[in-house]
Structure formats: structure tokens, C-alpha cells
Amino acid sequence: MIGNDLRLIRIEAGLTQVQLAEKLGITQGMISRIERGDATTTEVVERWTNICRGDRKSTRLNSSHLV
């Protein structure tokens, strides 16, 4: 599940949902919805992994998850 992968990436980066939401310019509620799998967009996912991984390529996520 992509939401769980994103949650793990966020946790590995040492960010709270609030901190990541501020960096992405979205609400903490949206972060929660994405992590639960209730909502996702390719743009947010790309920005999420760039922020959490410092623009390094994610080992947990790849384009095959974004259908």
C-alpha cells in the first residue's frame, strides 16, 4: 500500500505529519488521508519523497506504484 510506504519514508526522515504538511503546503489532515490510502496524487507523492529523502531516489517507491 502506497500510503504505508509514504508513512515509513516520513518516519525515517524524522518528520511528523504536521512538519511534512507544512513543507508540502497541505494540511496535516491530508497527510493522514494519504497515509491511510484515502487520497493520493502523483504530484504530492513526488514532492513527499523529495522532501523526506533529500531528492535522493526512493528505495521504497517507484513509478509502478503510481497507477
Stockholm file with secondary structure:
# STOCKHOLM 1.0

chainA/1-67         MIGNDLRLIRIEAGLTQVQLAEKLGITQGMISRIERGDATTTEVVERWTNICRGDRKSTRLNSSHLV
#=GR chainA/1-67 SS CHHHHHHHHHHHTTCCHHHHHHHHTSCHHHHHHHHHTSCCCHHHHHHHHHHHHTTCCCSSCCGGGCC
#=GC SS_cons        CHHHHHHHHHHHTTCCHHHHHHHHTSCHHHHHHHHHTSCCCHHHHHHHHHHHHTTCCCSSCCGGGCC
//
